[in-house]
């Protein structure tokens, strides 16, 4: 069995990272699923409507400088499908650099694509070097905030011509994020809808880049092919049309504040998280100095506080 390198916290009330199963969103989701089989639709139109809707919806409450330059889009199965294609693009030629506490998938799969310590090192364990490859979540998975050194890191990657993929999976459970996407080092900007909507099992994501690069994702995204999940394209577009991209942050920020005060922890910039800076809840450690607690399943009733 492949190990993630992180403890399995799914059974704990504040473990993992989940969307809120918001009742209003669930109604729209279920209505869309029921309606879809009766629709007469064109798959190409569904796909392009999804792209146009997503590209307007995602950045609306943020300052994502240069995002409009990323005109090429692919539908992806969450963000994970984009990661695999990024790894394959540079397999055998680069050293992968990821940050401790980032999305567990990278640590879980890096041995499949990169040859041990020769082709992998934690981002904070060594300086950036020519020949590296960087994948980083923004906001950062462990804290829900941007890394303080993000601009410095991207500037250094520009200088060393290090390819970078930025993972914006948490961008729409936060607000007022400022990220300079004009850096030449950024190959791809990826994101998904599985935190802003209850779409974990629908696998809805997007990969954005400045210029087209032929790879398996582009093959399955070609017009008139039948590879894409048209149900997920439709229901996710319907959700984006009906709920603004700050819906979750606005609706649940008071609940976040309440639970952070109750547990004596600090509100994250991602509304579904609280950050334990006093090590009161070491069972939620993901390997760094602070501990991340996710409120989503307590809010929507899937977990009860105190149930382990």
N, C-alpha and C positions, 0 to 999 in steps of 0.2 A: 504493500500500500504506500502511495506517495504521501509524504508528510508535508504539512504546510509550514512547519517551523513556528506556528502560533498555537496557543491552547484553543481547544474547541469549546466555545462559550455559548453555543446555541441553546443549551438547556437552561441557561440562567436568564432571569427576567430582563436584564439590561445587556445581555451579550449580543455579539454580532453587529450587523448594520442592515437594518430593514426599512423598507418604506412603511409609512403609516397606512393602514387599510382604512382610509378616510371614508365614512359612509356615503358622502355625496359623490366622491369619485367612483366608489364601487357601483353605485346606481348607474352612472354613465357608462362604465366599463361593461356591466352586464347587459344593458340595453343595446350597446353597440355590437356585442357578441351575438345577441339574439337577432338583430337586424341584418347582420352581414350576409347570411346565406341567401337572403331574398333580394339582394342588390344585383343590379346589372352594372358591372364595373369593368374598366380597362386597367389592367395591372400597371401599365406604364404611367397612366395618370395618377393612380394611387401612390406610386413611388415618388413621382415628382411633386405631388402635393405634400407628401410627408417631408421631403427635403426642404421645400420652400417654407413650410410652416415651422419646422424645427429651427431653421437658420434664423428666423425672425424671433421665435419664442425664447430660445435658450439665452441669448445675451441681453435681453431687454432690461434687466435690473442690475447690470454689471457694466464695468468699463473694460471691455475686452478689445484692447487696441489692436487694430489690424485684422479683426475677425472676418471682415468682408472680403479680404484677399484670399480666403480659403474657400474658393468657389467650387472645387471638386468634392463631391459627396458620395459616400457609399452607405447603404443600409447594412448594419452589422447585428449579429446576435449578441446583444449587450456590448460591453467594451472588450470582452475576452477574445472575441474573434479577431479584433484589430491587433491585439497584443501578439497573437500567434503569427500573423502575417508580418508584423514588424520584426519579430525574432527571426523568421525565415529569411527575410530580406538581408539580414546582416549575419546570419549564422556562419560561424567559422572565420569571420573577418574582424569581429569587434569583441571588446570586453564589456559585458553587461554591468551597468551600475544602477542599483535601486537603493532606496532609503529604508532603513530598518523601520518597521511599523507601517509600511505601505501595504497595499492590497496583497493579501496572502498568495494570490495566484502566481505572482512573479517568482516568489521564493519556491513555490510548489513545483513550477515547471522549468525553472532555469536550468536544471541539470539535464533536461531533455534536449536543450538547444545550445547550451554553452558548456565547455569542457572545464568543469570544476573551477579552482582558484585561478587557473591560467586565463580563463575567460569570464570570470565573475568576481566582483568585489562590492561590498557595501559602499554606498555613496559617501558616507562620512568616515570611512576607514582609510582612505587614500585620496590624494589630490587627483583632479581630473587630468587625464592624459589623452594625447592624440591616439586614436584607435579605440576610444571608449564609445559606449552607446548608453543613453540615459532614458529611463522611463520614470515619470514622476506624477503623482496625483496632485491636482490643484483644484479645490482645497485638498490639503494633505489628509490622507486616510486616517491617520492616528489622532489628529487633533481637530480636524475640520477647519483649520486656518491655513493660509498660505505660508510657505516657508519664508522666514525673514530674509534669507539670502537668495530668494528666487531670481531677482534681477541680476545679481552678481553671478549666479550659477549659469544663467542663460547667456550672459555676455561672455563668460569664459568658454562656453560651448561654441559660441560664434567664432571666437579666436582660434580654437583648436579644431574647428570643423567636426564637432561631435554631433551626430544625429540625435534628436530628442523627440520623444512622444509625450505630450501632455495629456493626462487623463482627467477630464472635467466631469467625472461621474457624479460628484457631489455639488456641482455648481448651482443646481436648481433647488437645493435645500439650504442655500445660503443667499445672501444679498450683498450688494456693494463690493464685490470682488474686483480688484483692478489688476489685470494681467496684460503685459506687453507681449502680444503675439507677433510683433514685427521682426523678432529675432530670426535670422536666416537659418539658424540651427534647427528650428522646429520643422520636422518632417510632417508630423500629423498632430491634429487636435481631435481627440475622441471624447465621446460622452454617451450616456445612456439615460433611459427614463425610469429605471427600476428603483430609484430612491424618491423621485418626485411623484410617482404614481404607483399603485399596486400592480406592477407589471413584471414582477420578478420572473414569472414562468412564461412570459410572452417574449422575452429576450429581444428588447428593442434598443438599438444603439445607432450611432452615426460616426463615421470617420470623415474628417474634413482635411483637405490639403490644398496647396496653392496650384499645383499642376498634376495632371494625370500621370500615374505610374502604374503600368500594367502588372497586376498580380491577381491571385485567385479571387479577391474581393471584387475587383473590377469586372472579372469574367461573369460572376453571378449577378452583378448589378447592371449588366448590359440590357438595353431595351429589348423587348420581345423574347426574353428568356423567362423561364418559369421557376427560378430557384428561390425567389424571395417569399417570405411568409406574408401573404396579402392580408390575412386576418389581423396580424400584429400591426402592419402598416395602417390599416383602417382604424382600429380601435385607438391606437396611440395618437393618430391625427385628430380624432374626435375629442380625445381628452385634452390635447393641447389647445384646441379651438375653444373649449368650454372653461378651462381653468388657466389663469395667468401663471407665469413661471415663478411668481412669488407667492402663490396660493398657500403652500404648506408653511412657508416661513411666517407669513402673516397670521394664519389661523392658529398656529401652535406655539408662537413665541411666548405667550403668557403661561402656557402649560410647561414649556421648557424652564422658564424662570421659577415657577412653583416647585418643580421637581429638583432643580439645582439647589434652591434654598432648603428644601426638605432633606436632601442628602448631603448638604454642605459641600457642594462641588461648584465648578465654574461653568457658565454657559459657553458652549462652543459657538463659533460662527456658523456652523451647520446646526440647524434648529433641532434635529433629532438627537443630538449628542449633548452630554455633559462631561466635563473633564475633571477628573480627580487629581488635584495637585498635591494632596496631603497624604497620599497612599492609604486612604481610609478603606479602599476597596481593591486590594491587591489582586483579588481573583479576576479582575477585569484588565489586568496588565496584558499588553501586546508586545512587551519587550523593551519599552522605553521608560522614562522616569515618571510619566503620568499614565493614568488609566482612563480608558474611554468607555462610557456607559451610553447605551442606545435606548431611548425611551419609547420607541415606536410601538412595540408589542404590548407595553403596559397601557399606553394611551388607547389603543384600539381593542383591548380586552383579550388578546391572544395569550398574554402572560399576566399573572398577578404578582405584585411586589411581595417578596418573601418566599415565593415558590421557586425552588431550585430545580 
